[in-house]
Amino acid sequence: MTITLELPPGLEARFVAEAKAKGIPVGEVVKAYLLRERATLSEPVQMSPEKWDKAWDELLDSLPDIPTLSDEAISRESIYTREDEC
């Protein structure tokens, strides 16, 4: 079966580069990529509660520190303006 795909230039370049590096046709690289993606989508990862907790903590640690808003910043008065102030 032959399928024609219009790929974004960056993705196409990555597939071509990988194919050249491995000395295989580009179609084989694309097929392997699609099969890997399909396999990861269909097989859920089983984790113990301890591993899940560790992975969750690592995810939270990787997030940037964002300062919290003050009570004044989220007060009703700061959100809504009175008509006489407009």
N, C-alpha and C positions, 0 to 999 in steps of 0.2 A: 504494500500500500504506500502511496506517496501523498504526503501532506505538505502544502506550502504555507509557511508562516511569515508574517511581516513582524520582524523583531526590532525593538529599539536599537539604534546603532551601538550603544554601549554594551548591551547584552550580547548582541551579535559578535562584537569584537572580543568579548570574554570567551565565548564559545569557540571562536576561530583560534584564539591564542592557545586555549587549552588543547584543542585538537592538534595544532601544530606541535605543541610541546610533547604530546603523547604519541604523535605520528599516526593518528587515526582520523577517519572522516568526521567532519563536523556533525553529521547526523547521528553518529554514535555518541558523541558528547551530549547532544540534546536529548537523545533517548535515555541515556544514563541519568541525566539530571531529572527528567520527568519521572522516571521510575523511582529515584531516591525521594523526590517530593511526595509521590503517591504513597510510598511505603511509610514515610513518617506521618502522613495524614491519617492513615488507616490503622496504625498501631499505637494506641495510647501508651505512654510511659507509665510503668508501675513503679511507685516509690513508697518506701516505708514512711511512716509518720515522721521519723527522725530526719530522713533525707528531705522530705517535703518541708519541714520546719527550717532546716539549714538552707535550702534553696530559696525559701521565702525571705529569710533574714538577709541572704546575699543580695537578693533583688532590692530589698528595701535599703540596704547599705549603698547600693549603686545609684540611687536616686539623688538628685542635687538637694542641698539644704535650701529650703525656701522659708523665709521668715513668715511667721504667722501675723495675721492682721490684728490690730488692737480692737478693743471693744468699741471704741469711738468710730473706727473705720467701718465697722459693720453694723453700726446702730441705725435705727430707722431714720433718725434725723439726718444722718450723713448720706443716706441713700435717696431720700425723697426731699425735694426742696419745696418750701412753702411758696404759694403763689405771690405773696408780697415781696419775696426775695428775687423773683425773676426779672 
